[in-house]
């Protein structure tokens, strides 16, 4: 996400919600994209927990943050 996108949505509220199964693809993509940005590469074998987030983190608190309807962050 670019800072230009953020500045265009400064008046929007960030909404925290519990993870739900409908978030699966967007959350996985967000996390993997962040890992590539941080490390410059991705080893797909290192993150099997992201294949079924709802199952992997069942019983845990897993939150998503939405800004203008898009998931922009997660917290476990």
TORVO-703346 format. One record per residue (C-alpha): residue in three letters; x, y, z. Coordinates in steps of 0.1 Angstrom, whole numbers, padded with zeros to 4 digits, always signed. Each point is the difference from the previous one (the first is absolute). Layout:
<atoms>
ALAXYZ ...
</atoms>
This chain:
<atoms>
UNK+0000+0000+0000 UNK+0014+0034-0009 UNK+0001+0031+0021 UNK-0020+0017-0027 UNK-0028-0025+0005 UNK+0001+0006+0037 UNK+0000+0038-0004 UNK-0031-0002-0022 UNK-0018-0018+0028 UNK+0011+0019+0030 UNK-0035+0008+0011 UNK-0011-0037+0000 UNK-0001-0018+0032 UNK+0021-0031+0007 UNK-0024-0028+0011 UNK+0013-0030+0020 UNK-0019-0033-0005 UNK+0006-0036+0009 UNK+0013-0021-0029 UNK-0028-0018-0019 UNK+0004-0027-0027 UNK-0010+0025-0027 UNK+0032+0019+0008 UNK+0023-0030-0008 UNK+0013+0009-0034 UNK+0004+0038+0007 UNK+0018-0006+0033 UNK+0023-0027-0015 UNK+0009+0023-0029 UNK+0006+0030+0023 UNK+0023-0020+0023 UNK+0020-0016-0028 UNK+0004+0033-0018 UNK+0013+0015+0032 UNK+0025-0028+0004 UNK+0013+0005-0036 UNK+0003+0037+0006 UNK+0020-0006+0032 UNK+0022-0029-0011 UNK+0001+0005-0038 UNK-0010-0036-0007 UNK-0025-0026+0012 UNK+0004-0037+0009 UNK-0036-0012-0003 UNK+0008-0031+0021 UNK+0007+0022+0031 UNK-0036+0013+0005 UNK-0024-0030+0000 UNK-0019+0016+0028 UNK-0014+0025-0025 UNK-0017-0027-0021 UNK-0029-0003+0025 UNK+0002+0029+0024 UNK-0033-0007+0017 UNK+0011-0036+0008 UNK+0036+0009+0009 UNK-0009+0027+0024 UNK-0033-0014+0013 UNK-0003+0010+0037 UNK+0024+0029-0005 UNK-0009+0037-0005 UNK+0008+0008-0037 UNK-0011+0035-0010 UNK-0002+0018-0033 UNK+0001+0037-0005 UNK-0020+0015-0028 UNK+0004+0034-0016 UNK-0025+0010-0026 UNK-0011-0036-0002 UNK+0035-0014-0007 UNK+0019-0021+0025 UNK+0031+0020+0007 UNK+0014-0019+0031 UNK-0003-0030+0022 UNK+0008-0008+0036 UNK+0001-0033+0017 
</atoms>
